[in-house]
Amino acid sequence: MTVVRMQTGGGARMPAGAKSRRVYLSLLEQISAGRLEPRQKLPGEEQLAEDYGVSRVTVRRALDALTENGFLSRRAGSGTRVRPRPSAPQPVTMDFSTLLPQLVEIGRSTEVRLLSSRMDQAPEHVVRALDLAPGEAVQIAQRTRSISGTAYSHLTTYVPSRIAAGISDDDLSREPLHVLLERNGVQIADARQSVSATLAGPEVASALGLPEGAALLSLDRVVRDTEGRGVEFLTGLYRPDMFRLDMSLARVDHGEGRHWEPAITPLKDTPR
C-alpha cells in the first residue's frame, strides 16, 4: 500500500466552493506524492486558472488555503513555492497475517488518550455482530492513539458489560484493550475485520487534527473468544498518511490454476 504523507494541523481548512476545493486537493495530492517538490515554484495564478478551467479567484482561494495550512509559501516578487515539510513520523504498519500480536505491540509503542467511557446500549449493528442478548449493555469507550505526539487513530470500542465490569477508565488510559480483556479472563480465539474508507466528521476531525471531510481509513473488527462469543467490536478511523495495512501473499497452485493466498506468519516470528 502506498503511504501518502500529508500533514495538516488542527487549524487546517478547506477553501470555500467546490471548484476551489478541486484545485486545492489536486495541488495537495501533487505535493504529497512528491510531483511538486519542496521549494519548487508553481505556475502563476493565470496559468493555473487556464490549466484547471477556472477563474483566478478560484485559484487564489485554493492557494490561500494551501498557504494557510503550511503547504505553500507566497511572497511578492518571488511567486508561490512549495514549502519544505518536516519529516513525518514513521507510519504505523499492521500486517493482516499477524493481527492480534501486532495489536498488542502497537498498543504498547504508541500513546493513548481516553476521550470518553460509559455503559450504554449498543447500536443495532454492534448487537448483531456480538450476538448480544436483548437489552444487554456494553462499555462504549472512545480513544485516540498517537505517535510522536500526533494522533493517528480514533477508536470506538464496544465490550459486553459482563466483561467490561472489571475495566476502569484508568485501565483504558494505560493498557491495550486486548491486554485488559485477557486480564479479565477472556481467552481470545480470533478476529474478523473489514476495511473501507470514510470522511472525517467534526468530532473525529478535531481529535485527529484534520479538516472536516478529510479522507480516513475505516476499519471494523469483531473479536471472539474460544467459545465463539463476541467480546469486542471496534470501529477504528485512521489518518492514511500515518497508518497503513499490509498483507503478505503467496503464489499457490491448487490444481485449478495458480492464484494468490494470504501468507500466514507463525506467531513465534511476530513481534511481541
C-alpha positions, 0 to 999 in steps of 0.5 A: 500500500502506498503511504501518502504523507500529508500533514495538516494541523488542527487549524487546517481548512478547506477553501470555500466552493467546490471548484476551489476545493478541486484545485486545492486537493489536486495541488495537495495530492501533487505535493504529497506524492512528491510531483511538486517538490519542496521549494519548487515554484508553481505556475502563476495564478493565470496559468493555473486558472487556464490549466484547471478551467477556472477563474483566478479567484478560484485559484487564489482561494485554493492557494490561500488555503494551501498557504494557510495550512503550511503547504505553500509559501507566497511572497511578492516578487518571488511567486508561490513555492512549495514549502519544505515539510518536516519529516513525518513520523514513521507510519504505523504498519499492521500486517493482516497475517499477524493481527492480534500480536501486532495489536498488542505491540502497537498498543504498547509503542504508541500513546493513548488518550481516553476521550470518553467511557460509559455503559450504554446500549449498543447500536443495532449493528454492534448487537448483531455482530456480538450476538448480544442478548436483548437489552444487554449493555456494553462499555462504549469507550472512545480513544485516540492513539498517537505517535510522536505526539500526533494522533493517528487513530480514533477508536470506538470500542464496544465490550459486553458489560459482563466483561467490561465490569472489571475495566476502569477508565484508568485501565483504558488510559494505560493498557491495550484493550486486548491486554485488559480483556485477557486480564479479565479472563477472556481467552481470545480465539480470533478476529474478523475485520473489514476495511473501507474508507470514510470522511472525517466528521467534526468530532473525529476531525478535531481529535485527529487534527484534520479538516472536516471531510478529510479522507480516513481509513475505516476499519471494523473488527469483531473479536471472539473468544474460544467459545465463539462469543463476541467480546469486542467490536471496534470501529477504528478511523485512521489518518492514511498518511500515518497508518497503513495495512499490509498483507503478505501473499503467496503464489499457490497452485491448487490444481485449478490454476495458480492464484494468490493466498494470504501468507500466514506468519507463525506467531513465534516470528511476530513481534511481541 
